[in-house]
Amino acid sequence: MKNIPIFPDFAMFGLEHKVSFETALKAFQPRISEYTFSEIFAWRGTRGTMISAINGNIILKFHKENDVFLSEPIGNTRIPESIKQALEWMKNNNVNATVFGATPEIIETFGEKKEWFNIEDDRADYDYVYEAKELAELAGRKYDGKRNHLKQFNKNYAYEFVDMNEQNVAECIKFQDKWCFLKPCEEGTLLHEENLAVMEMLTNFGKLSAIGGVLKIDGQVEGFTIAGELNANTVVVYVEKANHDFKGIYQALNNLFVKKSLIKYTYINREQDVGDEGLRKAKLSYRPVFLVEKKLIRLK
């Protein structure tokens, strides 16, 4: 684990950790959307993300507002003991930390050691997972509405969908600036934080293990999307931005990206709804095949 300090020491998360971190992820084969290098790197500035090694595993520390969180240890060595050790050290140093993103399958491996912790469901953070083939084909009556939007988009607009690369990413940055100018992206808002993360992903696109697509209408960028491999059969979509003035553009962006760039995967993870009822309704409308449950872990 080159360049990664041993717990309780931490280092700021950065590009220098990419090889070690992605090697650990490949062995770990994560299921939750947060565990990709690109995702963590993009949000590291707003969350103050730091990295450490504990008992041969990797652990991350970050904050959301005034709360401190630790990742589930990424690895397979003494996981419950590592969680207990990290949380106890935090508590002894007057930090009230919570481990996020623990799946029920991992917790079941704890056996009797589950009794060390208070474990709480985190429904707002559940990931929505879809079959790539279904999102590509949109077959059957359940997708009538989506297909109608696509037909209207195909009929009304002269468009092209191309891979994101280091040449056209500059156009995407300009589009993101425009998108955020039209939205309430003021400092202190969630959209401001999201904008910073999106810009990190765009400006460092060539250095990340990311897959991108760009939608142009009449030669101008009017939408883009970015994803990355989560595990051997799943890809996670991080970013999806488009100009609402073009009816059906989000349905088109989603469908074109799946068919052109993501169809080799069995599943597509489209992240969580963060407890927003409108977003939950939208994610459910695409008929996920399952949700990835997540738990919060605290010391008793």
Secondary structure, 3 states (H helix, E strand, C coil): CCCCCECCCCEECCHHHHHHHHHHHHHHCCCCCCCCHHHHHHHHHHHCCEEEEECCEEEEEEEECCEEEEECCECCCCHHHHHHHHHHHHHHCCCCEEEEEECHHHHHCCHHHHHHEEEEECHHHCEEEEEHHHHHHCCCHHHHHHHHHHHHHHHHCCEEEEECCCCCHHHHHHHHHHHHHCCCCCCCCHHHHHHHHHHHHHHCHHHCCCEEEEEEECCEEEEEEEEEEEECCEEEEEEEEECCCCCCHHHHHHHHHHHHHHCCCCEEECCCCCCCHHHHHHHHHCCCCEEECCEEEEEC
